[in-house]
């Protein structure tokens, strides 16, 4: 089963930028397709491979921060190649 996941990280501390950059770099280094925009990062792939990777990446990031919010949207389908039809 393919999934699309949108992630937004909001560290609740002064040195927030470095934590966001480190998290995105970890996602980029994965074998999954990653798309970024100014508000969020999307990652796409097979659920059974993507979720264990993402769980570990989130745990790594949480362990380096004092306080952080991570928002996640999960869609059952790979929307990486979506193009508006209008």
N, CA and C atoms as an extended XYZ file, in Angstrom:
258
Properties=species:S:1:pos:R:3:atomname:S:1:resname:S:1:resid:I:1 pbc="F F F"
N         0.849       -1.175        0.000 N   UNK     1
C         0.000        0.000        0.000 CA  UNK     1
C         0.898        1.242        0.000 C   UNK     1
N         0.648        2.127       -0.919 N   UNK     2
C         1.397        3.381       -1.030 CA  UNK     2
C         0.733        4.476       -0.195 C   UNK     2
N         1.565        5.350        0.381 N   UNK     3
C         1.052        6.464        1.173 CA  UNK     3
C         1.791        7.752        0.834 C   UNK     3
N         1.131        8.847        1.144 N   UNK     4
C         1.701       10.190        1.066 CA  UNK     4
C         1.585       10.779        2.461 C   UNK     4
N         2.672       11.351        2.961 N   UNK     5
C         2.662       11.913        4.310 CA  UNK     5
C         3.180       13.346        4.255 C   UNK     5
N         2.416       14.239        4.848 N   UNK     6
C         2.833       15.637        4.954 CA  UNK     6
C         3.235       15.899        6.399 C   UNK     6
N         4.395       16.499        6.578 N   UNK     7
C         4.939       16.765        7.910 CA  UNK     7
C         5.233       18.249        8.081 C   UNK     7
N         4.883       18.751        9.253 N   UNK     8
C         5.262       20.106        9.640 CA  UNK     8
C         5.837       20.024       11.039 C   UNK     8
N         7.067       20.496       11.213 N   UNK     9
C         7.710       20.483       12.520 CA  UNK     9
C         7.738       21.898       13.076 C   UNK     9
N         7.348       22.025       14.341 N   UNK    10
C         7.354       23.321       15.021 CA  UNK    10
C         8.082       23.188       16.360 C   UNK    10
N         9.416       23.331       16.356 N   UNK    11
C        10.147       23.298       17.622 CA  UNK    11
C         9.750       24.490       18.490 C   UNK    11
N         9.616       24.262       19.769 N   UNK    12
C         9.194       25.312       20.703 CA  UNK    12
C        10.398       25.796       21.512 C   UNK    12
N        11.430       26.204       20.791 N   UNK    13
C        12.636       26.705       21.441 CA  UNK    13
C        13.332       27.687       20.507 C   UNK    13
N        14.275       28.444       21.039 N   UNK    14
C        14.918       29.511       20.274 CA  UNK    14
C        15.725       29.011       19.082 C   UNK    14
N        16.419       27.911       19.215 N   UNK    15
C        17.265       27.415       18.123 CA  UNK    15
C        16.496       26.450       17.214 C   UNK    15
N        15.309       26.851       16.827 N   UNK    16
C        14.396       25.974       16.079 CA  UNK    16
C        14.887       25.641       14.672 C   UNK    16
N        15.533       26.585       14.005 N   UNK    17
C        15.867       26.401       12.589 CA  UNK    17
C        16.791       25.206       12.354 C   UNK    17
N        17.789       25.047       13.181 N   UNK    18
C        18.731       23.937       12.987 CA  UNK    18
C        18.044       22.583       13.142 C   UNK    18
N        17.063       22.485       14.020 N   UNK    19
C        16.339       21.221       14.213 CA  UNK    19
C        15.498       20.872       12.993 C   UNK    19
N        14.866       21.863       12.403 N   UNK    20
C        14.060       21.637       11.197 CA  UNK    20
C        14.974       21.208       10.047 C   UNK    20
N        16.079       21.896        9.883 N   UNK    21
C        17.023       21.568        8.808 CA  UNK    21
C        17.566       20.145        8.970 C   UNK    21
N        17.935       19.771       10.186 N   UNK    22
C        18.456       18.419       10.421 CA  UNK    22
C        17.409       17.355       10.095 C   UNK    22
N        16.160       17.599       10.458 N   UNK    23
C        15.086       16.650       10.186 CA  UNK    23
C        14.867       16.499        8.681 C   UNK    23
N        14.820       17.619        7.978 N   UNK    24
C        14.620       17.572        6.523 CA  UNK    24
C        15.799       16.867        5.841 C   UNK    24
N        17.013       17.115        6.300 N   UNK    25
C        18.182       16.436        5.722 CA  UNK    25
C        18.095       14.924        5.918 C   UNK    25
N        17.598       14.484        7.071 N   UNK    26
C        17.434       13.053        7.307 CA  UNK    26
C        16.391       12.466        6.347 C   UNK    26
N        15.301       13.203        6.119 N   UNK    27
C        14.290       12.743        5.165 CA  UNK    27
C        14.870       12.686        3.755 C   UNK    27
N        15.608       13.705        3.370 N   UNK    28
C        16.213       13.752        2.026 CA  UNK    28
C        17.167       12.586        1.777 C   UNK    28
N        17.855       12.142        2.819 N   UNK    29
C        18.832       11.061        2.679 CA  UNK    29
C        18.172        9.683        2.564 C   UNK    29
N        16.872        9.629        2.699 N   UNK    30
C        16.150        8.355        2.621 CA  UNK    30
C        15.964        7.946        1.159 C   UNK    30
N        15.560        6.701        0.933 N   UNK    31
C        15.301        6.259       -0.440 CA  UNK    31
C        13.924        6.687       -0.962 C   UNK    31
N        13.170        7.439       -0.157 N   UNK    32
C        11.809        7.829       -0.524 CA  UNK    32
C        11.796        9.174       -1.244 C   UNK    32
N        10.753        9.397       -2.009 N   UNK    33
C        10.593       10.691       -2.678 CA  UNK    33
C        10.174       11.726       -1.647 C   UNK    33
N        10.877       12.864       -1.636 N   UNK    34
C        10.614       13.944       -0.686 CA  UNK    34
C        10.399       15.227       -1.474 C   UNK    34
N         9.324       15.922       -1.176 N   UNK    35
C         9.045       17.234       -1.762 CA  UNK    35
C         8.919       18.239       -0.632 C   UNK    35
N         9.408       19.435       -0.864 N   UNK    36
C         9.376       20.468        0.171 CA  UNK    36
C         8.711       21.732       -0.360 C   UNK    36
N         8.094       22.458        0.555 N   UNK    37
C         7.618       23.805        0.267 CA  UNK    37
C         7.845       24.620        1.532 C   UNK    37
N         7.584       25.915        1.524 N   UNK    38
C         7.893       26.728        2.701 CA  UNK    38
C         7.106       26.354        3.968 C   UNK    38
N         6.013       25.618        3.830 N   UNK    39
C         5.175       25.320        4.983 CA  UNK    39
C         5.263       23.889        5.485 C   UNK    39
N         5.688       22.960        4.634 N   UNK    40
C         5.718       21.558        5.044 CA  UNK    40
C         6.633       20.747        4.138 C   UNK    40
N         6.806       19.503        4.517 N   UNK    41
C         7.586       18.555        3.730 CA  UNK    41
C         6.718       17.329        3.504 C   UNK    41
N         6.731       16.820        2.287 N   UNK    42
C         5.963       15.624        1.971 CA  UNK    42
C         6.935       14.489        1.649 C   UNK    42
N         6.538       13.282        2.058 N   UNK    43
C         7.334       12.104        1.769 CA  UNK    43
C         6.385       11.004        1.285 C   UNK    43
N         6.835       10.235        0.293 N   UNK    44
C         5.958        9.284       -0.396 CA  UNK    44
C         6.633        7.920       -0.495 C   UNK    44
N         5.832        6.858       -0.366 N   UNK    45
C         6.386        5.526       -0.535 CA  UNK    45
C         5.492        4.449        0.014 C   UNK    45
N         5.994        3.212        0.031 N   UNK    46
C         5.215        2.098        0.556 CA  UNK    46
C         5.091        2.195        2.083 C   UNK    46
N         3.884        2.036        2.581 N   UNK    47
C         3.587        2.177        4.006 CA  UNK    47
C         4.502        1.316        4.874 C   UNK    47
N         4.673        0.050        4.514 N   UNK    48
C         5.424       -0.875        5.364 CA  UNK    48
C         6.916       -0.561        5.433 C   UNK    48
N         7.424        0.258        4.535 N   UNK    49
C         8.834        0.681        4.580 CA  UNK    49
C         8.970        2.116        5.087 C   UNK    49
N         8.036        2.956        4.693 N   UNK    50
C         8.106        4.376        5.050 CA  UNK    50
C         7.847        4.612        6.539 C   UNK    50
N         6.854        3.947        7.102 N   UNK    51
C         6.504        4.213        8.498 CA  UNK    51
C         7.621        3.837        9.482 C   UNK    51
N         8.285        2.683        9.341 N   UNK    52
C         9.404        2.417       10.268 CA  UNK    52
C        10.524        3.455       10.134 C   UNK    52
N        10.834        3.860        8.897 N   UNK    53
C        11.846        4.896        8.697 CA  UNK    53
C        11.416        6.199        9.368 C   UNK    53
N        10.175        6.596        9.139 N   UNK    54
C         9.680        7.860        9.670 CA  UNK    54
C         9.610        7.839       11.199 C   UNK    54
N         9.208        6.724       11.764 N   UNK    55
C         9.174        6.592       13.222 CA  UNK    55
C        10.567        6.818       13.803 C   UNK    55
N        11.581        6.238       13.189 N   UNK    56
C        12.954        6.406       13.670 CA  UNK    56
C        13.445        7.842       13.465 C   UNK    56
N        13.142        8.435       12.319 N   UNK    57
C        13.561        9.819       12.051 CA  UNK    57
C        12.924       10.788       13.048 C   UNK    57
N        11.658       10.569       13.360 N   UNK    58
C        10.980       11.430       14.333 CA  UNK    58
C        11.583       11.226       15.726 C   UNK    58
N        11.831        9.977       16.095 N   UNK    59
C        12.442        9.706       17.402 CA  UNK    59
C        13.816       10.367       17.514 C   UNK    59
N        14.614       10.282       16.452 N   UNK    60
C        15.930       10.937       16.443 CA  UNK    60
C        15.791       12.433       16.687 C   UNK    60
N        14.840       13.046       16.002 N   UNK    61
C        14.644       14.487       16.128 CA  UNK    61
C        14.121       14.859       17.521 C   UNK    61
N        13.157       14.101       18.019 N   UNK    62
C        12.604       14.394       19.345 CA  UNK    62
C        13.668       14.292       20.436 C   UNK    62
N        14.582       13.351       20.286 N   UNK    63
C        15.608       13.161       21.312 CA  UNK    63
C        16.588       14.327       21.389 C   UNK    63
N        16.649       15.143       20.334 N   UNK    64
C        17.579       16.281       20.313 CA  UNK    64
C        16.905       17.614       20.659 C   UNK    64
N        15.618       17.569       21.012 N   UNK    65
C        14.895       18.813       21.276 CA  UNK    65
C        14.226       18.767       22.647 C   UNK    65
N        14.033       19.958       23.217 N   UNK    66
C        13.350       20.042       24.509 CA  UNK    66
C        11.835       19.994       24.346 C   UNK    66
N        11.332       20.711       23.357 N   UNK    67
C         9.888       20.772       23.135 CA  UNK    67
C         9.626       20.988       21.651 C   UNK    67
N         8.731       20.193       21.085 N   UNK    68
C         8.463       20.275       19.645 CA  UNK    68
C         7.079       19.721       19.347 C   UNK    68
N         6.441       20.301       18.350 N   UNK    69
C         5.192       19.769       17.804 CA  UNK    69
C         5.490       19.251       16.407 C   UNK    69
N         4.951       18.094       16.083 N   UNK    70
C         5.066       17.566       14.727 CA  UNK    70
C         3.657       17.239       14.258 C   UNK    70
N         3.252       17.893       13.185 N   UNK    71
C         1.945       17.662       12.584 CA  UNK    71
C         2.136       16.720       11.406 C   UNK    71
N         1.260       15.735       11.298 N   UNK    72
C         1.398       14.761       10.227 CA  UNK    72
C         0.030       14.470        9.623 C   UNK    72
N        -0.022       14.507        8.286 N   UNK    73
C        -1.208       14.083        7.539 CA  UNK    73
C        -0.808       12.881        6.716 C   UNK    73
N        -1.612       11.836        6.754 N   UNK    74
C        -1.309       10.619        6.026 CA  UNK    74
C        -2.458       10.325        5.071 C   UNK    74
N        -2.123       10.109        3.798 N   UNK    75
C        -3.116        9.809        2.763 CA  UNK    75
C        -2.790        8.436        2.184 C   UNK    75
N        -3.798        7.607        2.061 N   UNK    76
C        -3.592        6.281        1.481 CA  UNK    76
C        -3.602        6.392       -0.034 C   UNK    76
N        -2.477        6.663       -0.589 N   UNK    77
C        -2.179        6.680       -2.026 CA  UNK    77
C        -0.928        7.520       -2.209 C   UNK    77
N        -0.202        7.231       -3.239 N   UNK    78
C         1.008        7.989       -3.528 CA  UNK    78
C         0.626        9.149       -4.436 C   UNK    78
N         0.643       10.351       -3.887 N   UNK    79
C         0.238       11.558       -4.606 CA  UNK    79
C         1.448       12.355       -5.100 C   UNK    79
N         2.605       11.731       -5.160 N   UNK    80
C         3.840       12.429       -5.536 CA  UNK    80
C         3.775       13.039       -6.926 C   UNK    80
N         3.038       12.426       -7.821 N   UNK    81
C         2.973       12.918       -9.201 CA  UNK    81
C         1.703       13.727       -9.478 C   UNK    81
N         1.060       14.210       -8.428 N   UNK    82
C        -0.170       14.980       -8.604 CA  UNK    82
C         0.098       16.279       -9.365 C   UNK    82
N        -0.752       16.558      -10.326 N   UNK    83
C        -0.734       17.834      -11.049 CA  UNK    83
C        -2.162       18.327      -11.136 C   UNK    83
N        -2.400       19.600      -10.837 N   UNK    84
C        -3.766       20.134      -10.942 CA  UNK    84
C        -4.305       19.960      -12.361 C   UNK    84
N        -5.560       19.654      -12.479 N   UNK    85
C        -6.184       19.445      -13.783 CA  UNK    85
C        -7.010       20.647      -14.229 C   UNK    85
N        -6.862       21.763      -13.542 N   UNK    86
C        -7.630       22.964      -13.899 CA  UNK    86
C        -6.711       24.134      -14.137 C   UNK    86
